Amino acid sequence: METSLKITVDTIGHYTRNNDMELINADPPRLNMKPFQRKVLPQYSLTQYEYKDTGNVEEAMKSLLNFIRAKRFPVKNKFVTTRQLLALVACGNLKKAIIVFRMYGIFLLPGGVQKSTDDNIKDHTNDRNQTEAEAALDFRRAGNFHHFMTRTTEEQPIKEDRNAFKAVMLASIEEKEENAYTAKVKHSLLYAAEIDAIGENDYEHYELKLVRGGLGNKWFWNNNSEAAYWQAYFGNVNKIICGERAETVEGKKDSVLTSLQILNRERIPADFEKKKEEYEREQKLTDEEKPEPFSGPSWNVEMGKRNLHEFFNFIKDKCKDPSVCYVATIKGSDIDGSVEWDISPAHCNPDDNKQANEFLKVLIEQLPMEEPMKEADALKANEKESMKKVDTVGTVKKELTKEPKGIKTDEIETTKKLEAKNTESMTETKVVKASTQLTKKKDKQQKNTENASPFIGKNKYSILLEE
């Protein structure tokens, strides 16, 4: 029976984190005017301000875990991951190994590390194999472009902080069988996406991209269009603002912004097909006129949906042991775009185990111990109180067994036996009752701990951190 897939993305919140991955109060980056109103006259220098890559790289979803803990956001039965990982899985070509944890009914996929050396597998995060100097120049240009689009006055200096404004997203992969009335949610994905700028309201997300030569650049469509689409899709971005870089101006290559172009996300797949057809027609020209071939991989949206759906099915099916940290790697892809995955325990490879332990350290740092300690202290207090009650019963028993004055010995012995019997019965009843209450409290505490947020209490995986 044929099925169709649908992926919905909802923005459920925003936060700003500083360079130490802490949540802070800060104004979001907002476009200083509507994109079609922004004029690039005179041309704007993309190296006008010094802008170095001094920001810390966020690893292990640290700020998202902070957000979940602060908001007590429910995450059970969800995949907690990153937007970059979702985009890469949708593209079906990545060299990274994906770390997978399963705990408290959720899956944690913090990202991955460089793994595959197969030249047939591409990594969309670094298609151009830039040098360090080229990457630094690109970062400076991007920072100046962002400043141009978000500054509040023409004289405002570029920001020196490296804060990041993020949207918290909840995506659902839904599967609908043929002739069915409704679709079933198969996978729920929680993640954070860095947002370049927002429009008139906080939920109007924009991405800012610099493209050498603008949207007519074949390299963009050849290598970047698929990743750009999925990155925008999982960022709830409808429009990408593309800044065209000049080839050469005053001897500084690609350092001047000459125009702005709007790329609608939903048009990217169709535009990709048009560009590909144009280049294929050009291939029919004479050898002297034949341009560089269009070598980009073929892709479409349905293929990306299928890649995501099958990947998360694979994770659910293979990662069943909560005491094991797994590593998923891509083995290769078929000509139709389908992807084959492999999975193994992290401890089988020292490098994988090191990455897993680094994430575990971050995860354990996010575990607030105050509430469990309060519960434990309360339980101990209840135990002491119950024991006091038992001691009190014992004291009463001693008092009752004392010999009262003016009463005959036989009567006293008879009274002692009756009172002792009643007292023992009372004592046993109260002790049993107190013990039952303690057992119920412990059972309730255990149940609450099991159903609690995964970011409360001691992490069962901390054992892996021992050398």
MILODREN-465692 format. One line per 10 residues: their letters; for each residue z, y, x of C-alpha. Coordinates in nm, 3 decimals, always signed. Layout:
N
A	Z,Y,X  ...
***
This chain:
467
METSLKITVD	+0.000,+0.000,+0.000  -0.100,+0.339,+0.140  +0.164,+0.600,+0.203  +0.151,+0.971,+0.275  +0.389,+1.167,+0.496  +0.531,+1.512,+0.442  +0.751,+1.715,+0.675  +0.954,+2.002,+0.531  +1.140,+2.253,+0.748  +1.421,+2.476,+0.619
TIGHYTRNND	+1.605,+2.748,+0.808  +1.976,+2.709,+0.735  +2.127,+2.965,+0.974  +2.095,+3.178,+1.286  +2.308,+3.247,+1.590  +2.285,+3.422,+1.926  +2.412,+3.259,+2.242  +2.476,+3.424,+2.576  +2.388,+3.300,+2.922  +2.696,+3.076,+2.919
MELINADPPR	+2.582,+2.907,+2.595  +2.864,+3.072,+2.397  +2.805,+3.203,+2.045  +2.821,+3.583,+2.030  +2.766,+3.866,+1.784  +2.444,+4.045,+1.872  +2.152,+4.207,+1.694  +1.849,+3.976,+1.665  +1.519,+4.077,+1.830  +1.326,+4.249,+1.552
LNMKPFQRKV	+0.962,+4.362,+1.560  +0.951,+4.739,+1.597  +0.664,+4.757,+1.347  +0.432,+4.527,+1.157  +0.195,+4.343,+1.394  -0.124,+4.492,+1.248  +0.020,+4.842,+1.295  +0.097,+4.794,+1.663  -0.163,+4.961,+1.882  -0.205,+4.898,+2.251
LPQYSLTQYE	-0.317,+5.244,+2.347  -0.291,+5.326,+2.622  -0.298,+4.981,+2.775  +0.049,+4.849,+2.850  +0.148,+4.722,+3.194  +0.301,+4.376,+3.181  +0.471,+4.434,+3.515  +0.613,+4.773,+3.423  +0.970,+4.644,+3.440  +1.123,+4.396,+3.678
YKDTGNVEEA	+1.218,+4.089,+3.477  +1.343,+3.785,+3.666  +1.423,+3.441,+3.538  +1.800,+3.466,+3.583  +1.885,+3.286,+3.261  +2.065,+2.955,+3.266  +1.865,+2.664,+3.130  +2.028,+2.527,+2.817  +2.082,+2.157,+2.852  +2.231,+1.898,+2.619
MKSLLNFIRA	+2.205,+2.123,+2.310  +2.528,+2.295,+2.410  +2.494,+2.604,+2.190  +2.385,+2.396,+1.890  +2.690,+2.173,+1.931  +2.900,+2.490,+1.944  +2.740,+2.606,+1.618  +2.799,+2.271,+1.446  +3.162,+2.269,+1.554  +3.224,+2.631,+1.452
KRFPVKNKFV	+3.060,+2.592,+1.111  +3.185,+2.237,+1.047  +2.828,+2.158,+0.954  +2.781,+1.803,+0.818  +2.562,+1.598,+1.048  +2.621,+1.240,+0.938  +2.306,+1.028,+0.896  +2.097,+1.287,+1.082  +1.909,+1.309,+1.409  +2.046,+1.599,+1.614
TTRQLLALVA	+1.784,+1.705,+1.866  +1.570,+1.992,+2.001  +1.255,+2.162,+1.879  +1.081,+2.099,+2.210  +1.139,+1.725,+2.181  +1.002,+1.718,+1.825  +0.688,+1.905,+1.931  +0.632,+1.674,+2.228  +0.676,+1.359,+2.019  +0.431,+1.495,+1.762
CGNLKKAIIV	+0.176,+1.559,+2.038  +0.222,+1.199,+2.154  +0.179,+1.280,+2.521  +0.485,+1.342,+2.734  +0.616,+1.221,+3.064  +0.981,+1.262,+2.974  +1.231,+0.987,+2.905  +1.435,+1.061,+2.593  +1.810,+1.007,+2.602  +1.941,+0.856,+2.275
FRMYGIFLLP	+2.305,+0.829,+2.165  +2.427,+0.681,+1.841  +2.778,+0.766,+1.730  +2.967,+0.833,+1.407  +2.659,+0.756,+1.200  +2.432,+1.010,+1.372  +2.172,+1.001,+1.648  +2.189,+1.254,+1.932  +1.867,+1.320,+2.124  +1.945,+1.603,+2.366
GGVQKSTDDN	+1.607,+1.595,+2.539  +1.477,+1.410,+2.837  +1.407,+1.396,+3.207  +1.086,+1.357,+3.401  +1.003,+0.988,+3.409  +0.644,+0.870,+3.393  +0.406,+0.899,+3.687  +0.108,+0.778,+3.482  -0.172,+1.034,+3.522  -0.307,+0.935,+3.181
IKDHTNDRNQ	+0.010,+1.069,+3.018  +0.025,+1.446,+3.003  +0.330,+1.667,+2.978  +0.260,+1.965,+2.755  +0.544,+2.159,+2.916  +0.356,+2.215,+3.242  -0.016,+2.163,+3.202  -0.116,+2.404,+3.476  +0.114,+2.281,+3.753  +0.208,+2.637,+3.843
TEAEAALDFR	+0.357,+2.742,+4.172  +0.700,+2.903,+4.173  +0.548,+3.247,+4.232  +0.301,+3.205,+3.944  +0.578,+3.093,+3.710  +0.791,+3.394,+3.808  +0.499,+3.631,+3.738  +0.436,+3.469,+3.401  +0.804,+3.509,+3.313  +0.792,+3.878,+3.405
RAGNFHHFMT	+0.482,+3.935,+3.194  +0.636,+3.753,+2.897  +0.956,+3.959,+2.925  +0.761,+4.285,+2.929  +0.550,+4.173,+2.632  +0.862,+4.085,+2.434  +1.011,+4.423,+2.521  +0.693,+4.602,+2.410  +0.709,+4.431,+2.069  +1.085,+4.468,+2.004
RTTEEQPIKE	+1.204,+4.789,+2.174  +1.343,+5.048,+1.935  +1.216,+5.352,+2.129  +0.937,+5.406,+2.380  +1.193,+5.502,+2.646  +1.429,+5.210,+2.591  +1.481,+5.015,+2.916  +1.423,+4.643,+2.922  +1.730,+4.432,+2.850  +1.907,+4.275,+3.143
DRNAFKAVML	+2.096,+4.008,+2.951  +1.949,+3.666,+2.894  +2.077,+3.607,+2.542  +1.880,+3.379,+2.313  +1.842,+3.421,+1.936  +1.818,+3.084,+1.765  +1.747,+2.950,+1.419  +1.916,+2.633,+1.300  +1.666,+2.409,+1.123  +1.690,+2.109,+0.897
ASIEEKEENA	+1.366,+1.910,+0.876  +1.296,+1.612,+0.653  +1.029,+1.348,+0.705  +0.937,+1.222,+0.359  +0.728,+0.918,+0.276  +0.549,+0.878,-0.057  +0.389,+0.555,-0.166  +0.062,+0.552,-0.353  +0.111,+0.609,-0.730  +0.479,+0.699,-0.676
YTAKVKHSLL	+0.616,+1.004,-0.855  +0.854,+1.116,-0.582  +0.878,+1.091,-0.206  +1.170,+0.933,-0.020  +1.343,+1.114,+0.264  +1.318,+0.876,+0.559  +1.458,+1.091,+0.838  +1.669,+1.411,+0.851  +1.642,+1.618,+1.168  +1.885,+1.893,+1.271
YAAEIDAIGE	+1.793,+2.117,+1.564  +1.787,+2.474,+1.694  +1.477,+2.676,+1.781  +1.468,+2.990,+1.993  +1.297,+3.266,+1.796  +1.107,+3.538,+1.983  +1.130,+3.799,+1.707  +1.193,+3.841,+1.336  +1.025,+4.066,+1.082  +1.173,+4.270,+0.799
NDYEHYELKL	+1.409,+3.988,+0.704  +1.590,+3.737,+0.923  +1.388,+3.443,+0.792  +1.050,+3.591,+0.886  +1.003,+3.430,+1.226  +0.740,+3.529,+1.483  +0.634,+3.384,+1.814  +0.501,+3.603,+2.092  +0.241,+3.451,+2.326  +0.038,+3.598,+2.607
VRGGLGNKWF	-0.310,+3.446,+2.636  -0.541,+3.534,+2.920  -0.862,+3.659,+2.763  -0.716,+3.629,+2.411  -0.793,+3.364,+2.153  -1.144,+3.319,+2.285  -0.999,+3.146,+2.589  -1.118,+2.785,+2.595  -0.822,+2.676,+2.806  -0.583,+2.766,+2.523
WNNNSEAAYW	-0.771,+2.557,+2.266  -0.834,+2.282,+2.520  -0.475,+2.237,+2.630  -0.229,+2.442,+2.428  -0.339,+2.453,+2.064  -0.166,+2.132,+1.956  +0.166,+2.217,+2.124  +0.145,+2.575,+1.988  +0.097,+2.442,+1.635  +0.394,+2.204,+1.641
QAYFGNVNKI	+0.620,+2.451,+1.816  +0.545,+2.707,+1.545  +0.576,+2.443,+1.271  +0.925,+2.340,+1.376  +1.025,+2.704,+1.426  +0.928,+2.796,+1.069  +0.681,+3.041,+1.222  +0.382,+3.131,+1.004  +0.224,+3.382,+1.242  +0.192,+3.385,+1.619
ICGERAETVE	+0.132,+3.724,+1.778  -0.100,+3.671,+2.073  -0.126,+3.937,+2.338  -0.455,+3.948,+2.528  -0.418,+3.985,+2.903  -0.687,+4.165,+3.102  -0.869,+3.977,+3.375  -0.817,+4.242,+3.642  -0.691,+4.597,+3.629  -0.622,+4.803,+3.940
GKKDSVLTSL	-0.619,+4.490,+4.150  -0.333,+4.332,+3.954  -0.472,+4.021,+3.793  -0.372,+3.953,+3.431  -0.106,+4.224,+3.432  -0.222,+4.453,+3.150  -0.195,+4.402,+2.775  -0.525,+4.506,+2.617  -0.499,+4.397,+2.251  -0.299,+4.204,+1.992
QILNRERIPA	-0.432,+3.919,+1.782  -0.266,+3.732,+1.494  -0.293,+3.355,+1.488  -0.200,+3.197,+1.155  -0.027,+2.866,+1.216  -0.194,+2.683,+0.930  -0.538,+2.780,+1.061  -0.484,+2.636,+1.408  -0.603,+2.278,+1.326  -0.922,+2.403,+1.154
DFEKKKEEYE	-0.987,+2.659,+1.429  -0.942,+2.386,+1.688  -1.212,+2.176,+1.521  -1.446,+2.477,+1.507  -1.394,+2.554,+1.874  -1.456,+2.192,+1.963  -1.781,+2.187,+1.761  -1.895,+2.507,+1.932  -1.841,+2.358,+2.275  -2.012,+2.033,+2.175
REQKLTDEEK	-2.318,+2.232,+2.063  -2.315,+2.411,+2.396  -2.327,+2.074,+2.570  -2.678,+2.026,+2.432  -2.807,+2.319,+2.637  -3.002,+2.265,+2.958  -2.811,+2.161,+3.265  -2.849,+2.508,+3.414  -2.685,+2.664,+3.108  -2.435,+2.389,+3.032
PEPFSGPSWN	-2.079,+2.528,+3.026  -1.764,+2.355,+3.138  -1.703,+2.058,+2.903  -1.440,+2.073,+2.632  -1.205,+1.810,+2.767  -0.903,+1.865,+2.545  -0.764,+1.565,+2.356  -0.855,+1.535,+1.991  -0.565,+1.588,+1.755  -0.483,+1.651,+1.391
VEMGKRNLHE	-0.172,+1.716,+1.184  -0.159,+1.374,+1.018  -0.159,+1.210,+1.360  +0.142,+1.420,+1.462  +0.331,+1.334,+1.143  +0.269,+0.966,+1.203  +0.387,+0.992,+1.564  +0.713,+1.150,+1.451  +0.771,+0.906,+1.166  +0.707,+0.600,+1.381
FFNFIKDKCK	+0.919,+0.733,+1.666  +1.228,+0.782,+1.449  +1.168,+0.448,+1.280  +1.161,+0.295,+1.628  +1.488,+0.466,+1.727  +1.666,+0.352,+1.411  +1.544,-0.002,+1.458  +1.620,-0.039,+1.830  +1.929,+0.178,+1.887  +2.182,-0.013,+1.680
DPSVCYVATI	+2.467,-0.064,+1.926  +2.696,+0.245,+1.923  +2.849,+0.142,+2.256  +2.518,+0.172,+2.441  +2.330,+0.484,+2.550  +1.953,+0.425,+2.534  +1.651,+0.573,+2.708  +1.317,+0.581,+2.525  +0.994,+0.618,+2.723  +0.633,+0.639,+2.617
KGSDIDGSVE	+0.423,+0.351,+2.752  +0.089,+0.496,+2.651  -0.128,+0.600,+2.361  -0.432,+0.439,+2.200  -0.766,+0.605,+2.143  -0.667,+0.674,+1.781  -0.365,+0.871,+1.900  -0.098,+0.614,+1.813  +0.186,+0.589,+2.063  +0.364,+0.286,+2.205
WDISPAHCNP	+0.731,+0.327,+2.298  +0.967,+0.132,+2.518  +1.347,+0.145,+2.519  +1.623,+0.026,+2.751  +1.995,+0.089,+2.810  +2.062,+0.391,+3.032  +2.290,+0.198,+3.267  +1.992,-0.011,+3.380  +1.864,+0.287,+3.579  +2.093,+0.504,+3.799
DDNKQANEFL	+1.895,+0.822,+3.729  +1.900,+0.763,+3.354  +2.272,+0.687,+3.363  +2.334,+1.009,+3.555  +2.151,+1.212,+3.290  +2.339,+1.033,+3.013  +2.673,+1.106,+3.178  +2.584,+1.473,+3.221  +2.518,+1.500,+2.849  +2.839,+1.313,+2.770
KVLIEQLPME	+3.036,+1.563,+2.976  +2.888,+1.847,+2.770  +2.952,+1.658,+2.447  +3.317,+1.591,+2.532  +3.364,+1.959,+2.621  +3.270,+2.039,+2.262  +3.539,+1.812,+2.115  +3.834,+2.021,+1.988  +4.153,+1.820,+2.029  +4.385,+2.048,+1.824
EPMKEADALK	+4.338,+1.882,+1.485  +4.379,+1.521,+1.603  +4.690,+1.623,+1.799  +4.838,+1.794,+1.492  +4.773,+1.483,+1.287  +4.932,+1.265,+1.553  +5.238,+1.494,+1.574  +5.271,+1.490,+1.195  +5.256,+1.111,+1.194  +5.527,+1.089,+1.460
ANEKESMKKV	+5.744,+1.332,+1.262  +5.705,+1.117,+0.952  +5.801,+0.809,+1.152  +6.118,+0.979,+1.279  +6.205,+1.097,+0.928  +6.163,+0.746,+0.792  +6.381,+0.603,+1.069  +6.649,+0.861,+0.986  +6.648,+0.732,+0.630  +6.698,+0.380,+0.758
DTVGTVKKEL	+6.984,+0.495,+0.985  +7.145,+0.673,+0.690  +7.136,+0.353,+0.489  +7.306,+0.174,+0.780  +7.579,+0.439,+0.793  +7.641,+0.404,+0.419  +7.672,+0.031,+0.467  +7.941,+0.078,+0.734  +8.135,+0.318,+0.513  +8.124,+0.077,+0.223
TKEPKGIKTD	+8.261,-0.209,+0.434  +8.576,-0.016,+0.533  +8.898,-0.151,+0.374  +9.023,+0.094,+0.104  +9.402,+0.149,+0.081  +9.603,+0.008,-0.217  +9.360,-0.271,-0.303  +9.438,-0.641,-0.266  +9.264,-0.832,+0.010  +9.095,-1.083,-0.227
EIETTKKLEA	+8.956,-0.802,-0.438  +8.844,-0.625,-0.124  +8.665,-0.935,+0.006  +8.489,-0.986,-0.327  +8.394,-0.619,-0.344  +8.272,-0.628,+0.017  +8.047,-0.925,-0.052  +7.893,-0.766,-0.363  +7.850,-0.427,-0.198  +7.714,-0.582,+0.119
KNTESMTETK	+7.461,-0.781,-0.080  +7.352,-0.474,-0.277  +7.342,-0.260,+0.036  +7.130,-0.513,+0.225  +6.893,-0.529,-0.069  +6.872,-0.148,-0.077  +6.822,-0.135,+0.298  +6.544,-0.393,+0.296  +6.373,-0.219,+0.005  +6.386,+0.122,+0.173
VVKASTQLTK	+6.276,-0.013,+0.507  +5.983,-0.193,+0.346  +5.897,+0.120,+0.149  +5.916,+0.338,+0.460  +5.705,+0.090,+0.655  +5.449,+0.076,+0.374  +5.427,+0.455,+0.367  +5.372,+0.467,+0.743  +5.102,+0.201,+0.720  +4.925,+0.394,+0.446
KKDKQQKNTE	+4.946,+0.716,+0.649  +4.802,+0.541,+0.956  +4.525,+0.382,+0.750  +4.444,+0.718,+0.594  +4.442,+0.887,+0.935  +4.214,+0.616,+1.074  +3.977,+0.652,+0.778  +3.973,+1.032,+0.814  +3.902,+0.999,+1.185  +3.609,+0.765,+1.121
NASPFIGKNK	+3.462,+0.999,+0.858  +3.539,+1.318,+1.048  +3.290,+1.542,+1.220  +3.154,+1.368,+1.530  +3.275,+1.666,+1.730  +3.644,+1.609,+1.648  +3.862,+1.370,+1.844  +3.823,+1.170,+2.162  +3.474,+1.046,+2.233  +3.443,+0.669,+2.258
YSILLEE	+3.175,+0.720,+2.523  +3.415,+0.885,+2.769  +3.457,+0.543,+2.929  +3.104,+0.582,+3.065  +3.212,+0.885,+3.265  +3.450,+0.686,+3.482  +3.315,+0.629,+3.828
***
